[in-house]
Amino acid sequence: MSRLLFLFFLISGNAFGQWNIDSAKRALKIYKLGSYSYHESFIGKSDFAAPLILTRDGGAAKFGDDETESVKGGTLVKVDKRGKEQWKYFIKPQFSEIESQSIIEDQKGNIYAFVLSYDHKRYRGGTQRVLKFDSKGKMMWDKTYGLYSVMKSPTFSSITMQPSGQLYIRGQMVTDVPASGKDPLYRYWEGWINGEGTLTQKTGEVIDWKAGKWKKWMDQQE
């Protein structure tokens, strides 16, 4: 049975062009892509980056770790409103490995893919990498934001698409060298990425995960 025919049976209960998150989950399950748990809570929220999104043309897209290839990486797949695969792209690691995070679409149908890039020779933690694809699946750019170091390396906790076409990102980043024997202090971080991949960013107060608004925020994530 072809993949298209299989997808047809999965979504035949819905009118074509009437995808919802549940039908998209069922249909795209056949790709067997691992999902980034930290961004799963954003699935179904309009204009939020998530491992699975509904697209403006009535279709859907999914992104996740793919271990079916000889090299572990991430696969981004785009299907149309009939469930037909339009394009698929396998993202390879630049160094040691990558961890697939989420995707988001802009008003023009371009899709941005977010991954954590790892280089274990320099830093055990991941550094943010973003790739932009046009509506046909052609990669437009591939950029890394931050250093392969605990310093100056932002973590993307939530990503939204703004009406202006800019990506708005919230997260945290270490800006100060920690004292000897002490854990680093993470500061609240905000970033804006435009269509060309240029990042504008700023950092704020030190985050105390166990107190006040930060504890409330963490409790909401559980």
Buried (B, 14 or more C-beta within 10 A) or exposed (E): EEBEEEBBEBBEEBEEEEBEBEBBBEBBEEBEBBBBEBBEEBBBEEBBBBBBBBBEBEBBBBBBBBEEEEEBBBBBBBBBBBBEBBBBBEBEBBEBBBBBBBBBBBEEBBBBBBBBBBBEEEBEBBBBBBBBBEBEBEEBEBBBBBEBEBBEBBBBBBBBBEEEEBBBBBBBBBEEEEEEEEEBBBBBBBBBBEBEBEBEBEBEEBBEEEEEEBEEEEEEEE
